Amino acid sequence: MLTYTPEAEARREEIRAWLKENLPPKWFDKSYEMTSAERKAFNDTWPDKLFAGGWICATWPKEYGGKGLSTLEGVVLAEEFANAGAPMRADFFGDTLVGPTLLQWGTEEQKKEFLPKILSGKMRWCQGFSEPNSGSDLASVKTTAVLDGDEWIINGQKVWTTQGHHADYCFLLTRTDKDSPKHKGISYLLVPMKQPGIEVRGITQPDGTAEFCEVFFTDARCPKDNVVGGVNNGWKVANSTLAFERGMSATTGYRRFEEEYKLFVAQAKVNGKINDASIRQRLMKYYAKIQILRYNGLRSLGSTLAGTKDFGVIALGASNKMFWSEMHQSAMELALDIYGPYSMLVDTGPESGTWPGALRDKRRANYPASPMMSSFFFSRSETIWGGTSQIQRNIVGERVLALPKEPKPAGGE
């Protein structure tokens, strides 16, 4: 069981009071539903309230605009917002990935240039890591950057770039030394997206959304000083970014799955599927795995708070993404079996019209899909992005279990 310090509990009361004061008056009424106009007004004003309250990137040091919250206070912040059902405005890439990476690796000039704009929400980001032939094996990236005076000249292609069509900047992994071993010739650049040398094309998905993009760089330019962590040191910097991506929400990450599980059970009771023994067994298997995810999060957090290096926790870091993504794929297959033919209807799902975790772009009129079906489609990709399950198994086998490395093809790198 997690024990909270008096300081963390005091922060909890502060957060609760702030939420009560700043959320709409009827927010905590179970029957409360905003009209479309009210929802739009809330979405327009809420980020500014969060910024004024200092809750955006609150764990950042005070000198860079944060509140300087401790790790445990940051956990309390996430818990109270989750308990209230209140959104924490987050340009995920800026707040969660680029910002912490700059705090760890950036120069003072880079911190002063980018961190205030991330905090205020005035700068949007996308991630330029994956390429058509370099996804989970990021060290094999082919995009190049060549120094020309005070600028880097970039050529190449990135793919699966979320929100690339909206981004102001891209944090880009690119090869800056072709003659070095593949892990050592990579740099981490902060590249402005609004320039003639960059073309962004949306990738239409099965549910009609197009938030993923292909990005083509043709003699695109980036200031020389926008290298994070030093030239040819991008592999280490990128691994820090990926650690931030995979290490979020120790005590709240499981909750979206728990809400999903409750929807499954409710629907199974309505249509009688709960009487099917195989459905009940799959429901309990899902519930058990959600609890494993929850306790793994607590274990990781406990190790962080204690400052210990637990081999088991290190192994969790390598296997956790693989665990939850495969769990959720199976869960969404269960959803289809519970809802049956109704899965194909555009209004299938809860009356709210939303689905836990399904924050998708507006669907296209000629390819309608319910939020539930959209979540099913997206779950197929969850074992790919952020590291494919196959690669994650290799990492666990080779780096955690110290098994022999996978044989490489003759003549391969």
VMD Tcl script that draws the C-alpha trace (Angstrom):
set ca {
  {0.00 0.00 0.00}
  {1.26 3.46 -0.90}
  {1.85 5.79 2.06}
  {1.55 9.51 1.37}
  {3.62 12.10 3.20}
  {1.94 14.99 5.08}
  {3.23 17.32 2.36}
  {1.59 15.21 -0.34}
  {-1.72 15.12 1.55}
  {-1.60 18.90 2.00}
  {-1.05 19.24 -1.73}
  {-4.03 16.93 -2.30}
  {-6.31 19.26 -0.34}
  {-4.98 22.23 -2.30}
  {-5.70 20.50 -5.61}
  {-9.20 19.41 -4.54}
  {-10.06 22.95 -3.46}
  {-8.77 24.38 -6.72}
  {-10.75 21.88 -8.81}
  {-13.94 22.59 -6.86}
  {-13.48 26.32 -7.40}
  {-12.57 26.18 -11.09}
  {-14.68 23.37 -12.57}
  {-18.28 24.12 -13.63}
  {-20.65 24.30 -10.61}
  {-22.49 21.05 -11.39}
  {-19.41 19.13 -12.51}
  {-19.52 16.66 -9.62}
  {-23.23 15.85 -10.07}
  {-23.46 12.36 -11.57}
  {-26.30 13.41 -13.85}
  {-24.51 16.51 -15.14}
  {-24.01 16.74 -18.89}
  {-22.75 19.81 -20.71}
  {-24.43 21.06 -23.82}
  {-22.29 21.30 -26.94}
  {-21.96 25.05 -26.41}
  {-20.94 24.56 -22.77}
  {-18.43 21.89 -23.76}
  {-16.88 24.19 -26.35}
  {-16.65 27.05 -23.85}
  {-15.08 24.72 -21.28}
  {-12.52 23.39 -23.74}
  {-11.63 26.92 -24.81}
  {-11.09 28.27 -21.28}
  {-9.83 25.27 -19.30}
  {-6.20 25.33 -20.56}
  {-5.84 28.96 -19.48}
  {-7.19 28.13 -16.02}
  {-4.73 25.27 -15.68}
  {-1.88 27.52 -16.76}
  {-2.92 30.25 -14.33}
  {-3.18 27.69 -11.52}
  {0.29 26.37 -12.27}
  {-0.88 22.78 -12.81}
  {0.62 22.33 -16.26}
  {4.02 20.63 -15.89}
  {3.76 21.20 -12.15}
  {6.67 18.85 -11.40}
  {9.06 21.02 -13.39}
  {11.49 23.16 -11.34}
  {10.16 26.57 -10.34}
  {12.89 28.37 -12.28}
  {11.44 26.90 -15.48}
  {7.82 27.69 -14.74}
  {6.72 24.63 -12.77}
  {5.63 24.33 -9.15}
  {8.57 22.13 -8.21}
  {6.29 19.32 -7.05}
  {7.96 16.18 -5.74}
  {7.39 12.85 -7.47}
  {4.77 11.88 -4.87}
  {3.02 15.24 -5.16}
  {2.93 14.74 -8.92}
  {1.25 11.38 -8.34}
  {-1.32 13.07 -6.09}
  {-1.96 15.67 -8.80}
  {-2.66 12.96 -11.39}
  {-4.88 11.06 -8.94}
  {-7.04 14.05 -8.00}
  {-7.58 15.12 -11.61}
  {-8.47 11.53 -12.48}
  {-10.84 11.27 -9.51}
  {-12.58 14.46 -10.58}
  {-12.69 13.42 -14.23}
  {-11.02 16.73 -15.04}
  {-8.79 16.94 -18.12}
  {-5.15 17.84 -17.63}
  {-4.32 19.90 -20.68}
  {-1.41 18.25 -22.29}
  {0.27 18.59 -25.60}
  {1.54 15.11 -24.81}
  {4.65 15.52 -26.90}
  {5.52 18.90 -25.44}
  {4.50 18.42 -21.80}
  {5.52 14.81 -21.36}
  {8.35 14.15 -23.83}
  {10.17 17.24 -25.13}
  {9.95 19.27 -21.92}
  {11.45 16.63 -19.61}
  {14.06 15.79 -22.26}
  {15.13 19.44 -22.42}
  {15.25 19.63 -18.62}
  {17.66 16.69 -18.62}
  {19.74 17.37 -21.74}
  {19.04 20.89 -23.03}
  {21.27 23.94 -22.84}
  {20.11 26.94 -20.84}
  {19.41 28.75 -24.10}
  {17.22 25.88 -25.32}
  {15.33 25.76 -22.02}
  {14.68 29.51 -22.11}
  {13.56 29.34 -25.75}
  {11.25 26.32 -25.65}
  {10.04 25.57 -22.11}
  {7.90 28.72 -21.63}
  {6.13 28.07 -24.95}
  {5.48 24.45 -23.99}
  {4.04 25.57 -20.65}
  {1.74 28.14 -22.22}
  {0.55 25.77 -24.94}
  {1.70 28.16 -27.65}
  {3.94 25.59 -29.31}
  {2.80 22.17 -30.57}
  {5.12 19.26 -31.22}
  {5.36 16.02 -33.15}
  {7.79 13.12 -32.87}
  {10.10 12.34 -35.80}
  {11.51 8.93 -34.89}
  {9.97 6.13 -36.99}
  {10.79 5.68 -40.67}
  {9.41 3.27 -43.29}
  {12.25 0.81 -42.53}
  {13.21 2.00 -39.04}
  {10.46 1.64 -36.47}
  {11.36 -0.34 -33.39}
  {15.00 -0.45 -34.55}
  {15.44 3.31 -34.34}
  {19.21 3.10 -34.57}
  {18.83 2.26 -38.27}
  {17.34 5.66 -39.22}
  {18.27 6.86 -42.71}
  {17.16 10.51 -42.52}
  {20.30 12.67 -42.68}
  {21.33 16.09 -41.42}
  {24.43 17.80 -42.84}
  {25.84 20.97 -41.30}
  {25.93 23.93 -43.67}
  {27.23 27.00 -41.88}
  {24.81 27.80 -39.07}
  {22.13 25.37 -40.22}
  {21.50 21.66 -40.59}
  {20.22 20.55 -44.00}
  {17.82 17.64 -43.53}
  {16.71 15.04 -46.07}
  {14.64 11.92 -45.53}
  {11.23 10.63 -44.50}
  {9.43 9.96 -41.22}
  {6.21 8.00 -40.80}
  {3.47 7.48 -38.17}
  {4.09 11.05 -37.05}
  {1.14 11.83 -34.80}
  {-0.33 15.33 -35.27}
  {2.42 16.25 -37.73}
  {-0.07 18.38 -39.68}
  {-0.68 20.58 -36.60}
  {2.83 20.75 -35.13}
  {5.05 23.82 -34.95}
  {8.18 21.81 -34.17}
  {9.38 18.23 -34.57}
  {11.89 16.53 -32.26}
  {13.78 14.62 -34.90}
  {16.14 11.67 -34.76}
  {18.53 11.94 -37.71}
  {21.87 10.59 -38.84}
  {24.67 13.18 -38.65}
  {27.66 10.85 -39.11}
  {27.33 8.08 -41.71}
  {30.73 6.61 -40.87}
  {30.05 5.96 -37.16}
  {28.41 2.79 -35.80}
  {24.65 3.13 -36.20}
  {23.97 3.96 -32.51}
  {26.71 6.60 -32.38}
  {26.11 8.71 -35.48}
  {22.64 10.00 -34.56}
  {21.61 13.46 -33.34}
  {18.42 14.80 -31.76}
  {17.25 18.01 -33.47}
  {14.41 20.43 -32.78}
  {13.16 21.25 -36.28}
  {10.66 24.00 -37.21}
  {7.81 22.44 -39.21}
  {6.46 25.52 -41.00}
  {8.97 25.77 -43.85}
  {9.07 25.00 -47.61}
  {11.34 21.97 -47.24}
  {8.78 19.95 -45.26}
  {5.73 18.18 -46.70}
  {3.18 16.50 -44.41}
  {0.71 13.90 -45.72}
  {-2.04 12.39 -43.57}
  {-2.40 8.60 -43.38}
  {-6.08 7.65 -43.41}
  {-6.85 4.86 -40.94}
  {-9.64 2.25 -41.06}
  {-11.91 4.45 -38.91}
  {-11.46 7.40 -41.26}
  {-9.20 9.49 -39.01}
  {-5.88 10.84 -40.22}
  {-3.92 11.97 -37.18}
  {-0.88 9.93 -38.22}
  {1.24 11.45 -40.95}
  {4.12 10.90 -43.30}
  {6.65 13.75 -43.20}
  {9.05 14.35 -46.08}
  {12.19 16.48 -45.59}
  {13.74 17.92 -48.73}
  {16.64 20.25 -47.90}
  {14.72 21.32 -44.79}
  {16.64 23.60 -42.47}
  {17.23 23.62 -38.72}
  {19.36 26.04 -36.65}
  {22.76 24.64 -35.70}
  {22.11 25.24 -32.00}
  {18.91 23.16 -31.97}
  {20.84 19.95 -31.27}
  {19.83 18.50 -27.89}
  {22.50 16.69 -25.87}
  {25.32 17.25 -28.34}
  {26.07 16.14 -31.90}
  {26.05 12.35 -32.42}
  {24.65 11.79 -28.91}
  {21.03 11.49 -30.04}
  {20.68 7.81 -29.19}
  {21.10 8.47 -25.47}
  {18.77 11.47 -25.63}
  {16.13 9.52 -27.55}
  {16.21 6.72 -24.98}
  {15.50 9.29 -22.27}
  {12.50 10.52 -24.27}
  {11.21 6.97 -24.71}
  {11.60 6.37 -20.96}
  {9.38 9.39 -20.29}
  {6.84 8.05 -22.81}
  {6.70 4.59 -21.27}
  {6.91 5.60 -17.61}
  {3.84 7.78 -17.12}
  {0.85 7.49 -14.75}
  {2.09 4.99 -12.18}
  {-1.14 5.07 -10.15}
  {-3.64 6.25 -12.77}
  {-2.64 4.57 -16.04}
  {-4.77 1.50 -15.36}
  {-7.97 3.48 -14.81}
  {-9.00 3.84 -18.46}
  {-8.92 0.05 -18.73}
  {-10.92 -0.28 -15.52}
  {-13.60 2.05 -16.93}
  {-13.62 -0.01 -20.09}
  {-14.05 -3.22 -18.07}
  {-17.08 -1.71 -16.29}
  {-18.66 -0.93 -19.68}
  {-18.11 -4.52 -20.79}
  {-19.76 -5.94 -17.68}
  {-22.73 -3.54 -17.91}
  {-23.37 -4.41 -21.57}
  {-22.96 -8.15 -20.93}
  {-25.63 -7.92 -18.22}
  {-28.00 -6.03 -20.52}
  {-27.80 -8.43 -23.47}
  {-27.37 -11.65 -21.50}
  {-23.78 -12.36 -22.59}
  {-22.85 -12.47 -18.90}
  {-24.48 -15.92 -18.82}
  {-21.87 -17.24 -21.23}
  {-19.14 -18.94 -19.15}
  {-16.42 -18.13 -21.70}
  {-17.37 -14.42 -21.65}
  {-17.24 -14.38 -17.84}
  {-13.84 -16.06 -17.90}
  {-12.46 -13.50 -20.38}
  {-13.90 -10.64 -18.32}
  {-12.18 -11.87 -15.18}
  {-8.94 -12.41 -17.08}
  {-9.10 -8.79 -18.22}
  {-9.87 -7.61 -14.68}
  {-6.97 -9.62 -13.24}
  {-4.54 -8.14 -15.77}
  {-5.75 -4.62 -14.97}
  {-4.91 -5.25 -11.32}
  {-1.48 -6.57 -12.31}
  {-0.94 -3.35 -14.26}
  {-2.02 -1.34 -11.23}
  {0.31 -3.12 -8.81}
  {3.22 -3.00 -11.25}
  {2.75 0.77 -11.36}
  {2.84 0.97 -7.57}
  {5.93 -1.22 -7.47}
  {7.75 1.00 -9.96}
  {6.71 4.12 -8.08}
  {7.85 2.63 -4.77}
  {11.27 1.88 -6.22}
  {11.54 5.44 -7.57}
  {10.55 7.00 -4.25}
  {12.96 4.79 -2.34}
  {15.79 5.43 -4.78}
  {16.48 1.72 -5.12}
  {17.57 -0.30 -8.15}
  {15.33 -3.35 -8.10}
  {16.15 -5.80 -10.93}
  {12.49 -6.84 -11.05}
  {11.40 -3.22 -11.52}
  {13.97 -2.76 -14.28}
  {12.45 -5.79 -15.98}
  {8.99 -4.24 -15.60}
  {10.14 -1.18 -17.49}
  {11.07 -3.34 -20.45}
  {7.98 -5.55 -20.39}
  {5.17 -3.23 -19.21}
  {4.36 -1.73 -22.62}
  {4.22 -5.20 -24.15}
  {1.94 -6.38 -21.33}
  {-0.71 -3.67 -21.49}
  {-0.82 -3.39 -25.31}
  {-1.42 -7.11 -25.78}
  {-3.91 -7.07 -22.92}
  {-5.88 -4.27 -24.56}
  {-5.93 -5.92 -27.98}
  {-7.55 -8.98 -26.41}
  {-9.94 -6.74 -24.46}
  {-11.21 -5.00 -27.59}
  {-11.75 -8.37 -29.24}
  {-13.83 -9.22 -26.18}
  {-15.78 -5.99 -26.69}
  {-16.77 -7.08 -30.20}
  {-17.94 -10.44 -28.87}
  {-20.01 -8.78 -26.14}
  {-21.63 -6.14 -28.34}
  {-22.02 -8.57 -31.25}
  {-23.50 -7.17 -34.49}
  {-24.25 -3.87 -32.69}
  {-20.50 -3.20 -32.77}
  {-20.99 -2.03 -36.35}
  {-23.43 0.76 -35.45}
  {-22.06 4.31 -35.22}
  {-23.73 4.98 -31.85}
  {-22.59 1.78 -30.11}
  {-21.16 2.42 -26.68}
  {-22.07 4.47 -23.60}
  {-24.70 7.19 -23.77}
  {-22.00 9.83 -23.38}
  {-20.88 9.01 -26.92}
  {-17.27 8.61 -25.80}
  {-15.05 5.64 -25.03}
  {-12.33 5.48 -22.35}
  {-9.05 6.59 -23.85}
  {-10.48 7.04 -27.36}
  {-9.39 10.62 -27.99}
  {-9.64 10.49 -31.75}
  {-9.84 13.08 -34.51}
  {-13.35 13.76 -35.85}
  {-14.32 10.86 -38.11}
  {-14.97 11.41 -41.79}
  {-18.56 11.48 -42.95}
  {-17.98 8.79 -45.58}
  {-16.43 6.34 -43.09}
  {-18.45 6.46 -39.87}
  {-17.31 4.43 -36.88}
  {-18.34 4.53 -33.24}
  {-15.77 5.51 -30.57}
  {-15.84 1.88 -29.44}
  {-14.99 0.59 -32.92}
  {-12.41 3.35 -33.27}
  {-10.78 2.10 -30.07}
  {-10.80 -1.43 -31.48}
  {-9.08 -0.28 -34.66}
  {-6.51 1.68 -32.68}
  {-5.78 -1.26 -30.38}
  {-4.37 -3.13 -33.38}
  {-1.57 -0.58 -33.53}
  {-0.79 -0.57 -29.81}
  {1.59 -3.53 -30.10}
  {3.52 -1.59 -32.75}
  {3.96 2.04 -31.69}
  {6.38 2.79 -28.86}
  {8.21 -0.46 -29.58}
  {6.75 -3.58 -31.18}
  {6.05 -6.57 -28.97}
  {8.54 -8.63 -30.97}
  {11.34 -6.14 -30.33}
  {10.30 -5.78 -26.68}
  {10.62 -9.55 -26.26}
  {14.13 -9.40 -27.71}
  {15.01 -6.61 -25.28}
  {13.66 -8.56 -22.31}
  {15.45 -11.71 -23.43}
  {18.82 -10.13 -24.19}
  {19.08 -7.23 -21.72}
  {17.00 -8.48 -18.78}
  {17.34 -12.27 -18.88}
  {20.85 -12.22 -20.43}
  {19.88 -14.78 -23.08}
  {22.03 -15.15 -26.22}
  {21.42 -12.45 -28.80}
  {19.23 -13.22 -31.78}
  {21.37 -14.44 -34.72}
  {21.83 -11.89 -37.47}
  {21.61 -12.71 -41.19}
  {24.90 -13.32 -42.96}
  {26.30 -10.00 -44.12}
  {23.89 -8.01 -41.89}
  {24.87 -5.29 -39.46}
}
mol new
graphics top color blue
foreach p $ca { graphics top sphere $p radius 0.5 }
foreach p [lrange $ca 0 end-1] q [lrange $ca 1 end] { graphics top cylinder $p $q radius 0.2 }
display resetview
